[in-house]
Amino acid sequence: MKSFKGRTISWELADGVLELELHREPCNEISSTMLEELEKFAAALEALTSHASAAPEGPSALIIHSARKEGFSAGADLRELYHRSQELAASARLASVRKFLERIHRVMNTIDASPLTTIAAVHGVCFGGGFELALACDLIVADKMTRFCFPELRLGLIPGFGGIPRLKRDLGNGVVRDLLLTGRSINATKALAVGLACQVAAEGEALRVARSTAAQVRKFDRATSAAAKQFIKPIPHKELQREIEIFCEVFTRPAVMEGLRKFVESTDALPYLP
């Protein structure tokens, strides 16, 4: 499937570049509906990059970006998580969360392992699960107004979409610990300095710069690029599975439901901001 327009995401393949657009209001919170559509995208991505589909007109690069002015993504849909949790008994609640995590991990791993050169063009809010989606990509091009953050600690949680193992793979421990243990955000300039972002673009220019980067990628042999990626970007499968286990362990604590309740009841326009 070379194009798709859904309720929360859209994608299109043109001129050798596959573009995935996030467009769920208000800030691309990853809900069950978005997960279903991301699973469709992951299946399409695998089909488009299979050996049988490796035709000259096939894709060389993938760009993930947001159409929402508020930012790339505020992360998981915490309101949906809270309301669904309230409807379920404790055992069913945990099973539901585990299933959601396993599904989103499969999507993230598909993007991470894709033979394409994958580029996240980010701006504004890039928090939680949205940050984890960007981390699954090979390159992050950040608008200068971007903020990166893992706010989960405020809810008594840890990142659950693969963020910890991918941060450990890509960055030094000092940066990883600061992001995870303080809940503070960092800006695009700091992200570039520590090696999280590969380029910082002017405000509103991240997608343009990502497209220029994708055009550069297209000059090279796809098989060679894919081989290089396998060598420099191993997927930490065991640590990813351990992350799911730890998330499920902490999710059962009463403090988590209380933190989610406070978030849902907040009257702040953007309660996920630091």
Summary of the structure (lengths in Angstrom):
residues: 274
radius of gyration: 17.9
end to end distance: 39.1
largest distance: 54.5
contacts: 933
relative contact order: 0.15
helix: 52%
strand: 18%
